[in-house]
């Protein structure tokens, strides 16, 4: 929580440029959109990360 408050204080004291603000808002909108798609429609199987069994090296 302290890190978030420090970040907000820094942004309040030194506002970002318009380009940086648009990039931050775009990243926020993209992440919120992905969460809404995942929650609403589900996540496609081809995007799932499955655990792959670790191969053991033979002892020499």
Backbone torsions as a table, in degrees:
resi	resn	phi	psi	omega
1	UNK	NA	-35.5	-179.7
2	UNK	-64.9	-36.0	-179.4
3	UNK	-65.8	-39.5	179.6
4	UNK	-65.9	-42.6	178.4
5	UNK	-64.6	-39.9	177.6
6	UNK	-64.2	-41.3	178.1
7	UNK	-63.1	-44.5	179.8
8	UNK	-64.2	-37.9	178.2
9	UNK	-64.9	-41.2	179.7
10	UNK	-65.3	-41.3	179.6
11	UNK	-67.7	-36.1	179.0
12	UNK	-66.2	-41.6	-178.0
13	UNK	-75.1	-37.7	-179.3
14	UNK	-128.9	85.2	-176.8
15	UNK	-61.8	144.6	179.4
16	UNK	-73.1	164.3	177.3
17	UNK	-69.3	168.8	-178.6
18	UNK	-62.2	-39.7	179.5
19	UNK	-64.8	-45.9	179.4
20	UNK	-63.5	-38.4	178.1
21	UNK	-64.4	-41.8	178.4
22	UNK	-65.8	-37.4	177.7
23	UNK	-65.2	-44.3	179.1
24	UNK	-63.6	-43.1	178.9
25	UNK	-67.0	-36.3	176.7
26	UNK	-64.4	-42.6	178.0
27	UNK	-65.2	-39.6	178.0
28	UNK	-65.0	-43.5	179.7
29	UNK	-65.5	-39.5	178.5
30	UNK	-64.0	-44.0	-179.1
31	UNK	-68.0	-40.2	177.3
32	UNK	-65.6	-39.3	177.7
33	UNK	-62.8	-42.6	178.3
34	UNK	-64.3	-39.4	178.2
35	UNK	-65.4	-42.0	179.9
36	UNK	-65.9	-39.5	177.6
37	UNK	-64.9	-43.6	-179.7
38	UNK	-63.2	-43.0	-178.4
39	UNK	-72.4	-36.7	-175.3
40	UNK	-83.4	-48.5	-174.7
41	UNK	-100.8	-16.7	-173.2
42	UNK	91.5	169.5	-177.5
43	UNK	-104.8	131.7	-178.7
44	UNK	-65.3	150.0	-177.6
45	UNK	-63.8	-31.7	-177.8
46	UNK	-72.7	-9.2	176.8
47	UNK	-103.3	-0.2	-179.8
48	UNK	-77.2	144.7	176.0
49	UNK	-100.4	109.9	178.7
50	UNK	-97.4	147.0	177.2
51	UNK	-71.8	132.8	176.9
52	UNK	-101.7	130.4	179.8
53	UNK	-62.3	139.4	-178.3
54	UNK	-79.2	130.5	-179.9
55	UNK	-84.2	132.6	178.5
56	UNK	-89.8	138.4	176.4
57	UNK	-80.6	141.7	178.0
58	UNK	-69.7	144.7	178.5
59	UNK	-78.4	135.2	-179.2
60	UNK	-97.6	NA	NA
